[in-house]
Amino acid sequence: MAADGLSFFKLSFLLSLLSGGSNVLDPIFGPGQVGKFPPSCNRIECPKYELIHAGNGYEIRRYDTTVWISTKPIQDISLVDATRTAFFQLFDYIQGKNKYNQKIEMTAPVISQVSPSDGPLCESSFTVSFYVPKKNQPDPAPAENLHIQKWSPRYVAVRQFSGFVSDSTVGEEAAALSASLEGTAWAHAIEKSKEDGGVGSDSAYTVAQYNSPFEFTGRVNEIWLPFQMDD
């Protein structure tokens, strides 16, 4: 693919995550299904994980150390609106607008950490992050107004859903994940991790998005609840 074409694909990928557009569901993939492999991960790098448990409408994964480049927290009432600005910053970053003038390969997912805040109009805080490719993780390029997040190994409770992410769906999906975990040892571990100020205590939940705008079926999005456990 020509360089211009690749750049257009990268930009289109990011813009698709902003649209909150048609929320058409793949008829073979309903909310709460688990274990669907994101099609984009056949083409671009995604973080590796170990499947620990598959439950009713959720799964538990263990991720090794990962590295992310992240925006500053953005205050807004809308995930879609807040991430619009954030994604343009991340697109500039992978196109070489960083201190190394380094172009970086596209990866998936792009994640948005969501934290309720005390601001007016029920605002939330959104931190949007790009998964840094493994070859760049030993020395990720710094950039103005962005920061590096180096995640220690962690467990993540995951719920998958299809369609295009919108403000009307993410809260419902996050609530459904919490409901499906009720009464399990995983729910106890998630709550303990938050109370201890550990993994997952800095956000209510995380939205992970995998697909390009040209994929209208088989779309895979996820709600994440990271937490710690004593191995």
Backbone as numpy.savetxt, mean C-alpha at the origin, in Angstrom:
# Nx Ny Nz CAx CAy CAz Cx Cy Cz
10.30 -1.81 -24.90 9.45 -0.62 -24.90 10.34 0.61 -24.90
10.04 1.58 -25.74 10.82 2.81 -25.80 10.74 3.53 -24.47
11.78 4.38 -24.22 11.85 5.09 -22.94 10.62 5.95 -22.72
10.17 6.66 -23.77 8.99 7.51 -23.63 7.76 6.68 -23.30
7.67 5.51 -23.93 6.53 4.64 -23.66 6.53 4.12 -22.24
7.74 3.78 -21.74 7.85 3.28 -20.38 7.48 4.37 -19.38
7.94 5.60 -19.64 7.61 6.71 -18.76 6.10 6.94 -18.73
5.46 6.84 -19.90 4.02 7.02 -19.96 3.30 5.95 -19.17
3.81 4.70 -19.26 3.19 3.60 -18.50 3.31 3.86 -17.01
4.51 4.31 -16.57 4.71 4.57 -15.15 3.76 5.66 -14.66
3.65 6.73 -15.45 2.76 7.82 -15.06 1.31 7.34 -15.04
0.94 6.56 -16.06 -0.43 6.05 -16.12 -0.73 5.16 -14.93
0.27 4.35 -14.55 0.10 3.47 -13.39 -0.22 4.30 -12.15
0.55 5.35 -11.95 0.34 6.18 -10.77 -0.99 6.92 -10.84
-1.30 7.45 -12.01 -2.55 8.19 -12.14 -3.76 7.30 -11.91
-3.63 6.02 -12.26 -4.76 5.11 -12.05 -5.11 4.99 -10.58
-4.11 5.15 -9.72 -4.34 5.01 -8.31 -5.01 6.24 -7.71
-5.12 7.29 -8.51 -5.73 8.52 -8.05 -7.19 8.63 -8.42
-7.60 7.86 -9.42 -8.86 8.16 -10.07 -10.07 7.92 -9.19
-9.97 6.87 -8.34 -11.17 6.47 -7.62 -12.31 6.20 -8.59
-11.94 5.82 -9.80 -12.88 5.75 -10.91 -13.84 4.59 -10.80
-14.22 4.07 -11.94 -15.21 2.99 -11.96 -14.82 1.90 -10.98
-15.73 1.54 -10.11 -15.44 0.53 -9.12 -16.01 -0.82 -9.55
-15.86 -1.13 -10.83 -16.36 -2.38 -11.37 -15.59 -3.54 -10.77
-16.29 -4.52 -10.27 -15.66 -5.68 -9.68 -15.50 -6.79 -10.70
-14.38 -7.48 -10.59 -14.20 -8.69 -11.36 -15.18 -9.73 -10.82
-16.06 -10.29 -11.67 -17.07 -11.23 -11.16 -16.49 -12.47 -10.51
-15.24 -12.80 -10.80 -14.65 -13.98 -10.18 -13.85 -13.61 -8.93
-13.86 -12.34 -8.57 -13.06 -11.91 -7.43 -13.85 -10.93 -6.59
-14.48 -11.41 -5.54 -15.26 -10.55 -4.68 -14.47 -10.09 -3.48
-15.00 -9.11 -2.73 -14.33 -8.63 -1.52 -14.12 -9.77 -0.52
-13.00 -9.72 0.16 -12.73 -10.71 1.20 -12.06 -11.96 0.69
-11.90 -12.12 -0.62 -11.17 -13.27 -1.13 -9.71 -13.13 -0.73
-9.03 -14.21 -0.50 -7.62 -14.17 -0.16 -6.83 -15.03 -1.12
-5.56 -14.74 -1.20 -4.66 -15.58 -1.98 -4.62 -15.29 -3.47
-5.27 -14.21 -3.94 -5.21 -13.88 -5.36 -3.88 -13.20 -5.65
-3.13 -13.73 -6.59 -1.81 -13.17 -6.90 -1.97 -11.93 -7.76
-1.43 -10.79 -7.34 -1.56 -9.56 -8.15 -0.89 -9.73 -9.52
-1.63 -9.56 -10.62 -1.04 -9.75 -11.95 0.19 -8.89 -12.20
0.22 -7.68 -11.63 1.36 -6.80 -11.87 2.66 -7.38 -11.35
2.58 -8.28 -10.35 3.80 -8.85 -9.78 4.45 -9.88 -10.69
3.77 -10.23 -11.80 4.42 -11.05 -12.84 5.35 -10.20 -13.70
5.17 -8.87 -13.66 5.93 -7.99 -14.55 6.91 -7.09 -13.82
6.56 -6.71 -12.60 7.41 -5.80 -11.84 7.64 -6.36 -10.45
8.65 -5.86 -9.78 9.04 -6.41 -8.49 8.05 -6.05 -7.39
7.73 -7.03 -6.56 6.89 -6.84 -5.37 7.63 -7.43 -4.18
7.36 -6.95 -2.98 8.04 -7.51 -1.81 7.61 -8.95 -1.57
8.57 -9.78 -1.16 8.29 -11.19 -0.89 7.76 -11.36 0.52
6.92 -12.38 0.70 6.40 -12.66 2.03 6.15 -14.16 2.18
5.98 -14.57 3.43 5.61 -15.95 3.76 4.16 -15.96 4.23
3.34 -16.82 3.65 1.96 -16.96 4.09 1.94 -17.79 5.38
1.44 -17.18 6.46 1.42 -17.84 7.76 0.08 -18.53 8.01
-1.01 -17.88 7.61 -2.34 -18.42 7.89 -3.35 -17.82 6.93
-4.29 -18.63 6.45 -5.40 -18.14 5.63 -6.68 -18.36 6.42
-7.38 -17.26 6.74 -8.60 -17.34 7.52 -9.83 -17.04 6.68
-10.93 -16.76 7.31 -12.18 -16.45 6.63 -12.20 -14.96 6.25
-11.81 -14.65 5.03 -11.79 -13.26 4.56 -10.51 -12.52 4.87
-9.50 -13.21 5.34 -8.22 -12.55 5.62 -7.09 -13.56 5.51
-5.87 -13.07 5.42 -4.71 -13.92 5.55 -3.65 -13.19 6.37
-2.76 -13.97 6.97 -1.66 -13.44 7.76 -0.36 -13.73 7.02
0.41 -12.68 6.78 1.69 -12.81 6.08 2.83 -12.36 6.99
4.02 -12.86 6.69 5.22 -12.35 7.34 6.16 -11.81 6.27
6.43 -10.52 6.35 7.36 -9.86 5.44 8.73 -9.74 6.10
9.78 -9.95 5.31 11.12 -9.66 5.79 11.35 -8.15 5.73
12.56 -7.70 6.02 12.89 -6.28 5.98 12.58 -5.70 4.59
11.88 -4.57 4.57 11.59 -3.88 3.31 11.95 -2.41 3.45
12.16 -1.76 2.31 12.53 -0.34 2.29 11.53 0.40 1.40
11.07 1.56 1.87 10.07 2.37 1.17 10.54 3.82 1.12
10.20 4.52 0.03 10.41 5.96 -0.04 9.03 6.60 0.16
8.94 7.53 1.09 7.63 7.99 1.57 7.50 9.51 1.54
6.28 9.96 1.32 5.97 11.38 1.38 5.81 11.81 2.84
5.82 13.12 3.05 5.42 13.64 4.35 3.92 13.38 4.53
3.45 13.30 5.78 2.02 13.12 6.00 1.22 14.27 5.38
0.13 13.92 4.70 -0.74 14.89 4.05 -2.09 14.89 4.76
-2.54 16.06 5.20 -3.82 16.17 5.89 -4.93 16.43 4.87
-5.96 15.58 4.89 -7.06 15.75 3.95 -8.24 14.92 4.43
-9.43 15.21 3.90 -10.60 14.38 4.21 -10.74 13.24 3.21
-9.94 13.24 2.14 -10.07 12.27 1.06 -8.74 11.59 0.77
-8.73 10.26 0.80 -7.53 9.52 0.41 -7.18 9.81 -1.04
-8.19 9.81 -1.91 -7.95 10.02 -3.34 -7.32 11.40 -3.58
-7.86 12.44 -2.95 -7.33 13.78 -3.15 -5.94 13.93 -2.56
-5.73 13.37 -1.37 -4.43 13.50 -0.72 -3.33 12.81 -1.51
-3.65 11.64 -2.06 -2.62 10.90 -2.77 -2.32 11.45 -4.15
-3.20 12.31 -4.68 -2.94 12.88 -6.01 -1.59 13.62 -6.02
-1.39 14.50 -5.07 -0.14 15.24 -4.96 1.01 14.29 -4.65
0.77 13.34 -3.75 1.82 12.42 -3.32 2.35 11.59 -4.48
1.47 11.09 -5.33 1.91 10.23 -6.42 2.76 10.99 -7.43
2.45 12.26 -7.65 3.30 13.03 -8.56 4.70 13.18 -7.98
4.81 13.33 -6.67 6.14 13.39 -6.05 6.89 12.08 -6.25
6.20 10.96 -6.08 6.85 9.67 -6.24 7.22 9.39 -7.69
6.38 9.83 -8.63 6.72 9.66 -10.04 7.98 10.45 -10.39
8.07 11.68 -9.90 9.29 12.46 -10.13 10.51 11.76 -9.55
10.33 11.16 -8.39 11.43 10.47 -7.73 11.97 9.32 -8.58
11.08 8.45 -9.08 11.57 7.30 -9.85 12.07 7.71 -11.23
11.69 8.90 -11.69 12.19 9.41 -12.97 13.55 10.10 -12.84
14.07 10.17 -11.61 15.42 10.71 -11.43 15.51 11.98 -10.63
14.37 12.47 -10.13 14.41 13.69 -9.31 14.73 13.30 -7.88
15.99 12.92 -7.69 16.50 12.54 -6.37 17.97 12.94 -6.32
18.59 12.81 -5.17 19.95 13.33 -4.98 20.99 12.54 -5.75
20.65 11.35 -6.23 21.57 10.57 -7.04 21.28 10.74 -8.54
20.26 11.51 -8.88 19.82 11.63 -10.29 19.64 10.24 -10.90
19.04 9.35 -10.13 18.95 7.93 -10.47 17.53 7.57 -10.89
17.38 6.96 -12.07 16.08 6.44 -12.47 15.89 5.08 -11.80
14.68 4.85 -11.33 14.39 3.67 -10.52 13.24 2.90 -11.14
13.37 1.57 -11.14 12.34 0.73 -11.75 11.03 0.81 -10.99
9.92 0.69 -11.73 8.60 0.65 -11.11 8.45 -0.63 -10.31
7.76 -0.54 -9.19 7.46 -1.70 -8.36 5.98 -1.64 -7.94
5.56 -2.64 -7.21 4.22 -2.64 -6.61 4.34 -3.34 -5.25
3.48 -3.03 -4.30 2.42 -2.03 -4.40 2.90 -0.63 -4.05
2.06 0.34 -4.36 2.17 1.67 -3.76 1.21 1.67 -2.58
1.68 2.10 -1.42 0.85 2.00 -0.22 0.53 3.38 0.35
-0.62 3.49 1.00 -1.05 4.71 1.69 -1.37 4.34 3.13
-0.59 4.87 4.07 -0.85 4.66 5.48 -1.86 5.71 5.95
-2.93 5.26 6.56 -4.06 6.12 6.91 -4.15 6.25 8.42
-4.10 7.50 8.91 -4.20 7.76 10.34 -5.24 8.84 10.59
-6.28 8.56 11.36 -7.23 9.61 11.72 -6.51 10.70 12.52
-6.95 11.94 12.36 -6.33 13.05 13.07 -7.40 13.89 13.74
-6.96 14.89 14.49 -7.87 15.78 15.19 -8.15 17.06 14.41
-7.82 17.06 13.11 -8.02 18.25 12.30 -9.48 18.50 12.02
-9.79 19.64 11.40 -11.19 19.97 11.09 -11.77 19.06 10.03
-13.09 18.98 10.00 -13.81 18.25 8.95 -13.43 16.78 8.90
-13.07 16.22 10.06 -12.73 14.79 10.12 -11.59 14.43 9.18
-10.57 15.26 9.15 -9.42 14.99 8.31 -8.68 13.74 8.79
-7.94 13.13 7.87 -7.02 12.06 8.20 -5.65 12.45 7.70
-4.66 11.70 8.13 -3.29 11.91 7.68 -2.90 10.74 6.78
-2.35 11.04 5.60 -2.00 10.01 4.61 -0.51 10.09 4.29
0.20 8.99 4.49 1.60 8.89 4.08 1.68 7.87 2.96
2.13 8.31 1.79 2.12 7.47 0.59 3.56 7.03 0.30
3.74 5.74 -0.01 5.08 5.18 -0.14 5.22 4.28 -1.36
6.41 4.30 -1.92 6.81 3.48 -3.07 7.78 2.43 -2.57
7.54 1.17 -2.92 8.45 0.08 -2.53 9.75 0.19 -3.32
10.87 0.31 -2.61 12.17 0.47 -3.26 12.66 -0.88 -3.75
13.07 -0.98 -5.04 13.56 -2.27 -5.56 14.73 -2.79 -4.73
14.87 -4.11 -4.66 15.89 -4.72 -3.82 17.29 -4.22 -4.17
17.57 -4.00 -5.45 18.92 -3.58 -5.82 19.24 -2.18 -5.31
18.22 -1.38 -5.03 18.42 -0.02 -4.53 18.32 0.07 -3.01
17.88 -1.00 -2.35 17.63 -0.92 -0.92 18.87 -0.71 -0.05
20.07 -1.23 -0.44 21.24 -0.97 0.40 21.60 0.52 0.50
21.27 1.30 -0.54 21.59 2.73 -0.54 20.51 3.48 -1.31
19.29 3.57 -0.77 18.20 4.22 -1.49 18.47 5.71 -1.67
18.14 6.22 -2.84 18.41 7.63 -3.15 17.54 8.53 -2.27
18.16 9.47 -1.55 17.35 10.44 -0.82 16.76 11.47 -1.77
15.76 12.19 -1.32 15.13 13.22 -2.14 14.47 14.25 -1.25
14.37 15.47 -1.75 13.75 16.55 -0.99 12.27 16.25 -0.77
11.81 16.49 0.46 10.42 16.30 0.86 9.97 14.84 0.88
10.92 13.92 0.74 10.62 12.49 0.87 11.55 11.92 1.93
11.15 10.80 2.52 12.01 10.16 3.51 11.99 8.66 3.33
13.04 8.01 3.81 13.17 6.56 3.69 12.56 5.89 4.92
11.73 4.88 4.68 11.23 4.03 5.76 11.86 2.64 5.61
12.61 2.22 6.60 13.18 0.88 6.60 12.38 0.05 7.60
11.56 -0.84 7.06 10.68 -1.65 7.90 11.42 -2.90 8.39
11.38 -3.12 9.68 11.87 -4.38 10.23 10.92 -5.50 9.83
11.33 -6.76 9.96 10.40 -7.85 9.66 9.13 -7.70 10.48
7.98 -8.02 9.85 6.70 -7.83 10.53 5.64 -8.76 9.97
4.61 -8.95 10.75 3.43 -9.67 10.31 2.41 -8.65 9.79
1.58 -9.09 8.85 0.55 -8.22 8.30 -0.73 -9.03 8.11
-1.83 -8.53 8.69 -3.15 -9.09 8.38 -3.66 -8.40 7.13
-4.16 -9.16 6.16 -4.47 -8.65 4.83 -5.88 -9.03 4.42
-6.60 -8.07 3.84 -7.88 -8.32 3.17 -7.76 -7.81 1.75
-8.16 -8.60 0.77 -8.10 -8.20 -0.63 -9.47 -7.75 -1.12
-9.45 -6.81 -2.07 -10.68 -6.41 -2.74 -10.34 -5.91 -4.14
-11.33 -5.91 -5.01 -11.10 -5.60 -6.41 -11.60 -4.21 -6.74
-11.62 -3.89 -8.05 -12.09 -2.59 -8.51 -11.04 -1.51 -8.34
-11.46 -0.26 -8.55 -10.60 0.89 -8.36 -10.83 1.42 -6.95
-9.76 1.71 -6.25 -9.86 2.21 -4.88 -10.55 3.56 -4.88
-11.49 3.74 -3.96 -12.18 5.02 -3.80 -12.38 5.29 -2.32
-12.71 6.54 -2.02 -12.92 6.91 -0.62 -14.07 6.14 0.00
-15.04 5.74 -0.80 -16.22 5.05 -0.26 -15.95 3.58 0.04
-14.85 3.03 -0.47 -14.60 1.60 -0.27 -13.57 1.31 0.81
-12.55 2.17 0.96 -11.43 1.78 1.82 -11.85 1.64 3.28
-12.67 2.55 3.78 -13.11 2.45 5.17 -13.93 1.20 5.41
-14.80 0.87 4.46 -15.62 -0.33 4.58 -14.76 -1.59 4.58
-13.76 -1.62 3.70 -12.89 -2.80 3.63 -12.03 -2.94 4.89
-11.56 -1.81 5.43 -10.78 -1.85 6.66 -11.62 -2.36 7.82
-12.87 -1.89 7.89 -13.78 -2.34 8.94 -14.08 -3.84 8.79
-14.23 -4.29 7.55 -14.51 -5.71 7.31 -13.33 -6.58 7.72
-12.10 -6.09 7.48 -10.92 -6.85 7.91 -10.90 -6.97 9.44
-11.14 -5.87 10.13 -11.15 -5.90 11.59 -12.23 -6.86 12.11
-13.39 -6.83 11.46 -14.48 -7.71 11.88 -14.12 -9.19 11.69
-13.46 -9.49 10.59 -13.11 -10.89 10.31 -12.06 -11.42 11.27
-11.30 -10.53 11.90 -10.25 -10.93 12.84 -10.73 -11.05 14.27
-11.95 -10.56 14.55 -12.46 -10.55 15.92 -12.42 -11.94 16.54
-11.93 -11.98 17.77 -11.90 -13.25 18.50 -10.72 -14.13 18.18
-9.82 -13.69 17.30 -8.66 -14.50 16.94 -7.43 -14.03 17.71
-6.43 -14.89 17.74 -5.15 -14.52 18.37 -4.49 -13.38 17.60
-4.79 -13.30 16.32 -4.19 -12.22 15.50 -4.73 -10.87 15.94
-6.01 -10.79 16.25 -6.59 -9.52 16.70 -5.93 -9.08 18.00
-5.68 -10.02 18.89 -5.01 -9.71 20.15 -3.60 -9.19 19.90
-2.88 -9.83 18.97 -1.50 -9.40 18.66 -1.49 -8.02 18.04
-2.47 -7.72 17.17 -2.55 -6.39 16.54 -2.79 -5.33 17.60
-3.73 -5.59 18.51 -4.05 -4.61 19.56 -2.86 -4.41 20.50
-2.18 -5.48 20.86 -1.02 -5.38 21.75 0.10 -4.59 21.09
0.32 -4.81 19.79 1.36 -4.08 19.06 1.07 -2.59 19.06
-0.19 -2.22 18.88 -0.57 -0.80 18.90 -0.39 -0.21 20.30
-0.82 -0.95 21.33 -0.71 -0.45 22.71 0.74 -0.26 23.12
1.62 -1.13 22.61 3.04 -1.05 22.97 3.80 -0.01 22.14
3.09 0.64 21.20 3.76 1.62 20.34 4.69 0.99 19.32
4.43 -0.25 18.96 5.29 -0.96 18.01 4.77 -0.87 16.59
5.08 -1.90 15.80 4.66 -1.96 14.41 3.15 -1.80 14.31
2.70 -0.90 13.43 1.28 -0.70 13.20 0.65 0.36 14.08
1.40 0.90 15.05 0.82 1.88 15.96 0.76 3.28 15.36
1.43 3.49 14.21 1.48 4.82 13.61 0.37 5.07 12.60
-0.52 4.09 12.39 -1.62 4.28 11.43 -2.77 3.35 11.78
-3.97 3.72 11.33 -5.14 2.88 11.56 -5.12 1.66 10.65
-4.71 1.88 9.40 -4.59 0.81 8.43 -3.81 1.34 7.23
-3.44 0.43 6.33 -2.68 0.78 5.13 -3.41 0.23 3.91
-3.48 1.03 2.85 -4.08 0.61 1.59 -2.96 0.31 0.59
-2.95 -0.89 0.03 -1.94 -1.28 -0.96 -2.61 -1.46 -2.32
-2.01 -0.84 -3.36 -2.59 -0.89 -4.71 -1.55 -1.41 -5.70
-1.98 -2.36 -6.57 -1.04 -3.12 -7.40 -1.14 -2.88 -8.90
-2.27 -2.44 -9.43 -2.54 -2.57 -10.86 -2.33 -1.32 -11.68
-2.13 -1.52 -12.98 -2.09 -0.43 -13.95 -3.52 -0.03 -14.31
-3.71 1.16 -14.94 -5.07 1.60 -15.27 -5.71 0.79 -16.38
-4.91 -0.01 -17.09 -5.42 -0.74 -18.25 -5.98 -2.11 -17.87
-5.93 -2.46 -16.59 -6.45 -3.74 -16.12 -7.80 -3.50 -15.44
-8.87 -3.89 -16.11 -10.21 -3.65 -15.59 -10.79 -4.88 -14.92
-10.17 -6.03 -15.10 -10.57 -7.23 -14.37 -9.34 -7.78 -13.66
-9.60 -8.58 -12.64 -8.49 -9.15 -11.89 -7.71 -8.12 -11.09
-8.30 -6.97 -10.82 -7.61 -5.94 -10.05 -7.47 -6.42 -8.60
-6.33 -6.15 -8.01 -6.07 -6.57 -6.64 -5.62 -5.37 -5.82
-6.41 -5.07 -4.81 -6.05 -4.07 -3.80 -6.09 -4.77 -2.45
-5.40 -4.19 -1.47 -5.36 -4.83 -0.15 -5.44 -3.79 0.96
-6.06 -4.18 2.07 -5.97 -3.47 3.32 -4.96 -4.22 4.19
-4.01 -3.49 4.77 -2.99 -4.10 5.64 -3.15 -3.60 7.06
-3.00 -4.52 8.03 -2.86 -4.18 9.44 -1.55 -4.82 9.91
-0.45 -4.05 9.91 0.85 -4.62 10.35 0.88 -4.78 11.88
1.66 -5.76 12.34 1.79 -5.97 13.79 3.04 -6.81 14.08
3.39 -6.84 15.35 4.52 -7.63 15.82 4.01 -8.84 16.57
4.84 -9.90 16.54 4.57 -11.09 17.35 5.90 -11.61 17.84
5.86 -12.31 18.96 7.07 -12.98 19.45 7.25 -14.27 18.66
8.30 -14.32 17.84 8.53 -15.51 17.01 9.03 -16.67 17.88
